[in-house]
Amino acid sequence: MPKKLRLGVLGGGGDSLIGVLHRVAAHMYDSYEIVGAVFNPDLNHNLAFAEQIGISTDRIYPDFDTLIEKEMQLPESQRIQVVSVLTPNFLHFPMAKKLLENGFNVICEKPMTTTYEEAKILRDTHKKAGTVFAVTHTYTGYPMVRQMREMIKAGELGRIHKVDARYYQGWINPIIHDKEQRGKVWRLDPKKAGISSCMGDIGVHAFNMIEFTTGLRIKSLLCDFNYLYDDNVMDVDGTVLVRMDKHVKGVIRASQVATGEENGLAITIYGEKAGFRWEQERPNFLYKLADGVPVQLYKPGHPYNSKLSLDGTKLPPGHPEGIFDAMGNIYRGVARAIRKEAYNDGEFPTITDGVRGLNFIEATVASHKGGNVWVNLD
Ligand SMILES: NC(=O)c1ccc[n+]([C@@H]2O[C@H](COP(=O)([O-])OP(=O)(O)OC[C@H]3O[C@@H](n4cnc5c(N)ncnc54)[C@H](O)[C@@H]3O)[C@@H](O)[C@H]2O)c1
């Protein structure tokens, strides 16, 4: 097989937030080459962007259906092998489903779909397709998040008592108070975002981080949303009490109106022997908290780290690893899986994580709308 995988991209145009992260990540380990795309729905913008970033316009298509149709006419040795789906949420399901049905590998942004039902259908489609499917819960790619997971797995915290994940942003504050401004943001439009803004966009990352790092599952939750205005149908803030296995309880706090907050994702897991704390805005520091001893600091790249963590570190200790590296690590795991090479458990979030995410999002809405009641997850 040639060295680079042939990558297609849907969404992620020059006007997008997340496109550049995926492009840099895909190229980080020299594993992918972008050969085809629909970067955005306007063909002229699409072509202009491809030219701007130096990609041949031969396989820049006017829309997603044409991409599939034309690519399927190419011999397998030239056809796109894996497609990144980076569009607003409502397009993930139709795009990912058709890609799987036509035998493509898929890297899909979160939330994987807009409903739990769709997520389960996609899981069935994926099962039949047998290709690789990843959901980009980016934060699982950080070396110190991986280290936290591996140390918890090795029993460093002992019995887990409490989980606390917070994801605070403030960017909707300047928008939410003006009805006209609100109408321009797809994340506040249920037709494009799905039934939740705050939990669907960022709370789901916090949920995923808890399950990724502890290896435990959230069994039930109780959620209280804030919409700030009666005529706003999308949550912009929420607090979720969670119950897990083995008497583990905790809280997920998410907000898009935490004024002045930037990308404040943080997770703390407390156990019988110790606790671990990690913050996205200082991702190279993993703190271990314990009774009667000073706080211990773990950093990337040192031999004391686990294989999973070290595998995601490219340079010697002291060279900061950031969000591009985290996404690059996920892309590398996907490349290994597509090439049927050995890879570590936890190298990329799978369709199971995507389905769990939708189960969580719908449960938070059901809990809030049901009068802040406890709701079980499957
Ligand atoms: N993993 C993460 O941490 C993370 C961070 C940000 C966004 N996201 C997710 O990434 C996705 C995109 O978010 P964003 O902030 O980049 O959105 P955005 O609005 O900034 O960009 C969306 C892009 O999709 C394109 N697009 C829209 N309709 C299209 C169509 N029919 N065909 C092809 N392209 C189309 C737009 O032109 C634009 O380039 C969302 O699902 C979001 O939840 C994930």
The ligand as a Gaussian input file, in Angstrom:
#p B3LYP/6-31G(d) Opt

LIG

0 1
 N      -13.642000      18.056000      18.020000
 C      -13.739000      19.296000      18.412000
 O      -13.147000      19.677000      19.421000
 C      -14.581000      20.261000      17.630000
 C      -14.348000      21.644000      17.714000
 C      -15.123000      22.494000      16.905000
 C      -16.107000      21.988000      16.078000
 N      -16.332000      20.633000      16.058000
 C      -17.380000      20.062000      15.200000
 O      -16.993000      20.224000      13.842000
 C      -18.135000      20.436000      13.033000
 C      -17.940000      21.740000      12.266000
 O      -17.814000      22.789000      13.192000
 P      -17.173000      24.204000      12.780000
 O      -17.115000      24.997000      14.016000
 O      -15.949000      23.993000      11.974000
 O      -18.341000      24.776000      11.851000
 P      -18.220000      25.997000      10.849000
 O      -19.593000      26.530000      10.676000
 O      -17.121000      26.907000      11.274000
 O      -17.745000      25.307000       9.469000
 C      -18.563000      24.387000       8.782000
 C      -17.983000      24.141000       7.390000
 O      -18.826000      23.204000       6.714000
 C      -19.102000      23.738000       5.409000
 N      -20.373000      23.192000       4.931000
 C      -21.634000      23.544000       5.298000
 N      -22.535000      22.840000       4.590000
 C      -21.825000      22.022000       3.770000
 C      -22.184000      21.057000       2.789000
 N      -23.463000      20.801000       2.513000
 N      -21.197000      20.414000       2.143000
 C      -19.894000      20.680000       2.396000
 N      -19.505000      21.585000       3.301000
 C      -20.462000      22.239000       3.971000
 C      -19.101000      25.251000       5.610000
 O      -18.949000      25.930000       4.384000
 C      -17.890000      25.395000       6.538000
 O      -16.682000      25.368000       5.798000
 C      -19.334000      20.474000      13.983000
 O      -19.974000      19.227000      13.964000
 C      -18.727000      20.740000      15.345000
 O      -19.463000      20.173000      16.410000
 C      -15.585000      19.791000      16.812000

